[in-house]
Amino acid sequence: MKFFRIAAAAIFISLAVSFSFAADKQEESFAKYAELAAKVRGGDLNIDWQALRVAAVIGVVTDPQVEFQNTQKGYATLGEGKFEDALKIAREIEDNDIANGDGHYIALAALDKLGRPDELELERKFLAAFFQSMIKSGDGKSAKTAWFAASIREEYLFMQLVLNVQFKEQHSMSKDGHYYDVVAVKDENGKEKVIWFNTDTDFQRMDAITERFNHQPNKP
């Protein structure tokens, strides 16, 4: 969606910074998500979006299988031109996890087609804040300045909506105690390059999922 790429380009500030990551455990992350999500739902977008994204993943705030199914259904419904239905699915995704970028993007696309500018602008602000928290984490040129992605889906959304590049291949590696996805891509001019994502969170996800569904806390 070109209108979002233009908005994303306006906030694209390349900051080469070293990234150090240490997530809370599942229970603490769940509580942190609840606190930050309440602020976002109350209209405060000036929260720490990286902390929100990480807390959502490590806190396992929604059933991963349900999240996957809803995301697939949302995109399929968009493709069928059923925009009201797609918006309902997007709202369910957002209700389950306000930090889910797919939910906001599906809502954005549906609202654009439905001609609802006020709601569209709010979703644009959500996505701008979401992606800006990724942009400012690095420049993607090396392990030391890798962009931080809380999930694989964040990587693909970032490549699609911010970088506007075509995925070619990817391999994972560990270095200096951190984990990375090293991704070969092709830009819109056909130039090939390699970009780096820090994926530390993925290596805590499975333990968190196990802990989450052993204890079954109430969803925020």
One Martini backbone bead per residue (centre of mass of N, CA, C, O) as a GRO file, in nm:
protein
  220
    1MET     BB    1   0.087   0.042   0.029
    2LYS     BB    2   0.179   0.349  -0.057
    3PHE     BB    3   0.077   0.537   0.175
    4PHE     BB    4   0.249   0.389   0.391
    5ARG     BB    5   0.535   0.414   0.270
    6ILE     BB    6   0.544   0.718   0.293
    7ALA     BB    7   0.508   0.732   0.601
    8ALA     BB    8   0.753   0.554   0.667
    9ALA     BB    9   0.970   0.730   0.531
   10ALA     BB   10   0.931   0.978   0.727
   11ILE     BB   11   1.049   0.780   0.983
   12PHE     BB   12   1.328   0.704   0.851
   13ILE     BB   13   1.578   0.641   1.093
   14SER     BB   14   1.917   0.579   1.087
   15LEU     BB   15   2.034   0.384   1.369
   16ALA     BB   16   2.346   0.304   1.495
   17VAL     BB   17   2.302   0.037   1.721
   18SER     BB   18   2.343  -0.138   1.995
   19PHE     BB   19   2.199  -0.450   2.102
   20SER     BB   20   2.022  -0.517   2.409
   21PHE     BB   21   1.872  -0.824   2.540
   22ALA     BB   22   1.613  -0.859   2.810
   23ALA     BB   23   1.372  -1.056   2.907
   24ASP     BB   24   1.115  -1.141   3.060
   25LYS     BB   25   0.915  -1.337   3.192
   26GLN     BB   26   0.607  -1.442   3.137
   27GLU     BB   27   0.455  -1.309   3.376
   28GLU     BB   28   0.585  -1.027   3.349
   29SER     BB   29   0.507  -0.983   3.053
   30PHE     BB   30   0.203  -0.998   3.086
   31ALA     BB   31   0.184  -0.750   3.275
   32LYS     BB   32   0.320  -0.547   3.085
   33TYR     BB   33   0.120  -0.569   2.857
   34ALA     BB   34  -0.134  -0.480   3.009
   35GLU     BB   35  -0.031  -0.194   3.071
   36LEU     BB   36   0.036  -0.098   2.777
   37ALA     BB   37  -0.233  -0.171   2.637
   38ALA     BB   38  -0.409   0.024   2.804
   39LYS     BB   39  -0.278   0.280   2.696
   40VAL     BB   40  -0.337   0.242   2.396
   41ARG     BB   41  -0.653   0.211   2.433
   42GLY     BB   42  -0.645   0.515   2.569
   43GLY     BB   43  -0.442   0.681   2.342
   44ASP     BB   44  -0.139   0.596   2.406
   45LEU     BB   45   0.146   0.605   2.174
   46ASN     BB   46   0.395   0.691   2.389
   47ILE     BB   47   0.523   0.417   2.407
   48ASP     BB   48   0.700   0.119   2.440
   49TRP     BB   49   0.690  -0.080   2.165
   50GLN     BB   50   0.905  -0.288   2.215
   51ALA     BB   51   0.801  -0.380   2.490
   52LEU     BB   52   0.524  -0.466   2.386
   53ARG     BB   53   0.615  -0.676   2.176
   54VAL     BB   54   0.771  -0.857   2.372
   55ALA     BB   55   0.546  -0.907   2.584
   56ALA     BB   56   0.352  -1.050   2.387
   57VAL     BB   57   0.538  -1.291   2.326
   58ILE     BB   58   0.638  -1.382   2.615
   59GLY     BB   59   0.337  -1.366   2.738
   60VAL     BB   60   0.130  -1.504   2.566
   61VAL     BB   61  -0.163  -1.340   2.499
   62THR     BB   62  -0.207  -1.563   2.276
   63ASP     BB   63  -0.300  -1.805   2.074
   64PRO     BB   64  -0.100  -1.900   1.819
   65GLN     BB   65  -0.307  -2.055   1.646
   66VAL     BB   66  -0.526  -1.840   1.638
   67GLU     BB   67  -0.353  -1.616   1.524
   68PHE     BB   68  -0.284  -1.757   1.258
   69GLN     BB   69  -0.572  -1.808   1.155
   70ASN     BB   70  -0.666  -1.510   1.156
   71THR     BB   71  -0.454  -1.403   0.964
   72GLN     BB   72  -0.519  -1.579   0.722
   73LYS     BB   73  -0.818  -1.495   0.707
   74GLY     BB   74  -0.778  -1.191   0.671
   75TYR     BB   75  -0.624  -1.199   0.400
   76ALA     BB   76  -0.832  -1.364   0.243
   77THR     BB   77  -1.068  -1.162   0.279
   78LEU     BB   78  -0.935  -0.931   0.136
   79GLY     BB   79  -0.894  -1.084  -0.140
   80GLU     BB   80  -1.225  -1.107  -0.164
   81GLY     BB   81  -1.350  -0.814  -0.076
   82LYS     BB   82  -1.424  -0.845   0.247
   83PHE     BB   83  -1.395  -0.576   0.442
   84GLU     BB   84  -1.577  -0.608   0.690
   85ASP     BB   85  -1.474  -0.888   0.768
   86ALA     BB   86  -1.176  -0.812   0.790
   87LEU     BB   87  -1.215  -0.605   1.018
   88LYS     BB   88  -1.323  -0.802   1.230
   89ILE     BB   89  -1.067  -0.973   1.239
   90ALA     BB   90  -0.873  -0.746   1.315
   91ARG     BB   91  -1.011  -0.678   1.585
   92GLU     BB   92  -0.956  -0.952   1.714
   93ILE     BB   93  -0.652  -0.939   1.701
   94GLU     BB   94  -0.628  -0.674   1.867
   95ASP     BB   95  -0.771  -0.777   2.121
   96ASN     BB   96  -0.554  -1.001   2.174
   97ASP     BB   97  -0.318  -0.805   2.016
   98ILE     BB   98  -0.203  -0.480   1.993
   99ALA     BB   99   0.099  -0.575   1.868
  100ASN     BB  100  -0.024  -0.669   1.596
  101GLY     BB  101   0.062  -0.595   1.276
  102ASP     BB  102  -0.146  -0.749   1.104
  103GLY     BB  103  -0.400  -0.631   1.226
  104HIS     BB  104  -0.341  -0.335   1.141
  105TYR     BB  105  -0.310  -0.386   0.836
  106ILE     BB  106  -0.586  -0.507   0.779
  107ALA     BB  107  -0.741  -0.262   0.881
  108LEU     BB  108  -0.617  -0.054   0.691
  109ALA     BB  109  -0.707  -0.186   0.424
  110ALA     BB  110  -1.012  -0.192   0.484
  111LEU     BB  111  -1.056   0.113   0.546
  112ASP     BB  112  -0.967   0.216   0.272
  113LYS     BB  113  -1.199   0.068   0.113
  114LEU     BB  114  -1.436   0.193   0.307
  115GLY     BB  115  -1.394   0.500   0.369
  116ARG     BB  116  -1.243   0.550   0.683
  117PRO     BB  117  -1.041   0.801   0.783
  118ASP     BB  118  -1.023   0.805   1.095
  119GLU     BB  119  -0.949   0.506   1.138
  120LEU     BB  120  -0.714   0.503   0.942
  121GLU     BB  121  -0.532   0.705   1.094
  122LEU     BB  122  -0.499   0.534   1.348
  123GLU     BB  123  -0.364   0.290   1.210
  124ARG     BB  124  -0.125   0.451   1.103
  125LYS     BB  125  -0.017   0.523   1.385
  126PHE     BB  126   0.031   0.243   1.485
  127LEU     BB  127   0.233   0.158   1.258
  128ALA     BB  128   0.437   0.382   1.297
  129ALA     BB  129   0.512   0.304   1.588
  130PHE     BB  130   0.587   0.015   1.537
  131PHE     BB  131   0.816   0.071   1.316
  132GLN     BB  132   0.987   0.277   1.469
  133SER     BB  133   1.084   0.067   1.684
  134MET     BB  134   1.255  -0.078   1.463
  135ILE     BB  135   1.423   0.141   1.325
  136LYS     BB  136   1.575   0.244   1.602
  137SER     BB  137   1.743  -0.038   1.652
  138GLY     BB  138   1.883   0.023   1.359
  139ASP     BB  139   2.018  -0.079   1.009
  140GLY     BB  140   2.073  -0.391   0.909
  141LYS     BB  141   2.406  -0.436   0.842
  142SER     BB  142   2.445  -0.597   1.120
  143ALA     BB  143   2.468  -0.741   1.417
  144LYS     BB  144   2.508  -0.473   1.586
  145THR     BB  145   2.264  -0.331   1.377
  146ALA     BB  146   2.018  -0.484   1.412
  147TRP     BB  147   1.705  -0.547   1.371
  148PHE     BB  148   1.432  -0.571   1.584
  149ALA     BB  149   1.249  -0.883   1.619
  150ALA     BB  150   0.983  -1.046   1.786
  151SER     BB  151   0.917  -1.173   1.495
  152ILE     BB  152   0.880  -1.301   1.187
  153ARG     BB  153   0.643  -1.122   1.097
  154GLU     BB  154   0.792  -0.856   1.138
  155GLU     BB  155   0.996  -0.892   0.916
  156TYR     BB  156   0.796  -0.906   0.674
  157LEU     BB  157   0.655  -0.636   0.719
  158PHE     BB  158   0.908  -0.461   0.703
  159MET     BB  159   0.990  -0.541   0.415
  160GLN     BB  160   0.720  -0.457   0.279
  161LEU     BB  161   0.643  -0.156   0.418
  162VAL     BB  162   0.938  -0.020   0.444
  163LEU     BB  163   1.154  -0.145   0.232
  164ASN     BB  164   1.049  -0.271  -0.033
  165VAL     BB  165   1.121  -0.589  -0.052
  166GLN     BB  166   1.251  -0.898  -0.177
  167PHE     BB  167   1.249  -1.210  -0.096
  168LYS     BB  168   1.492  -1.485  -0.104
  169GLU     BB  169   1.675  -1.547   0.167
  170GLN     BB  170   1.751  -1.746   0.474
  171HIS     BB  171   1.953  -1.731   0.779
  172SER     BB  172   2.067  -1.864   1.080
  173MET     BB  173   2.239  -1.717   1.373
  174SER     BB  174   2.513  -1.702   1.603
  175LYS     BB  175   2.634  -1.415   1.813
  176ASP     BB  176   2.744  -1.314   2.104
  177GLY     BB  177   2.462  -1.437   2.235
  178HIS     BB  178   2.300  -1.409   1.965
  179TYR     BB  179   2.022  -1.387   1.733
  180TYR     BB  180   1.983  -1.442   1.367
  181ASP     BB  181   1.860  -1.299   1.066
  182VAL     BB  182   1.979  -1.356   0.734
  183VAL     BB  183   1.876  -1.149   0.457
  184ALA     BB  184   1.797  -1.187   0.126
  185VAL     BB  185   1.745  -0.914  -0.106
  186LYS     BB  186   1.529  -0.714  -0.329
  187ASP     BB  187   1.486  -0.433  -0.476
  188GLU     BB  188   1.305  -0.224  -0.695
  189ASN     BB  189   1.594  -0.217  -0.876
  190GLY     BB  190   1.740  -0.515  -0.831
  191LYS     BB  191   1.901  -0.492  -0.576
  192GLU     BB  192   2.123  -0.664  -0.378
  193LYS     BB  193   2.093  -0.764  -0.026
  194VAL     BB  194   2.178  -0.759   0.327
  195ILE     BB  195   1.990  -0.837   0.625
  196TRP     BB  196   1.938  -0.774   0.981
  197PHE     BB  197   1.801  -0.977   1.256
  198ASN     BB  198   1.694  -0.981   1.571
  199THR     BB  199   1.593  -1.315   1.747
  200ASP     BB  200   1.579  -1.367   2.059
  201THR     BB  201   1.274  -1.414   2.121
  202ASP     BB  202   1.235  -1.694   1.976
  203PHE     BB  203   1.418  -1.842   2.210
  204GLN     BB  204   1.163  -1.784   2.430
  205ARG     BB  205   0.882  -1.876   2.330
  206MET     BB  206   0.841  -2.179   2.407
  207ASP     BB  207   0.865  -2.150   2.712
  208ALA     BB  208   0.633  -1.945   2.733
  209ILE     BB  209   0.409  -2.123   2.619
  210THR     BB  210   0.428  -2.344   2.830
  211GLU     BB  211   0.376  -2.160   3.073
  212ARG     BB  212   0.107  -2.035   2.986
  213PHE     BB  213  -0.055  -2.328   2.952
  214ASN     BB  214  -0.011  -2.413   3.254
  215HIS     BB  215  -0.157  -2.143   3.392
  216GLN     BB  216  -0.379  -1.966   3.263
  217PRO     BB  217  -0.417  -1.665   3.243
  218ASN     BB  218  -0.568  -1.380   3.216
  219LYS     BB  219  -0.671  -1.178   2.977
  220PRO     BB  220  -0.618  -0.833   2.906
   0.00000   0.00000   0.00000
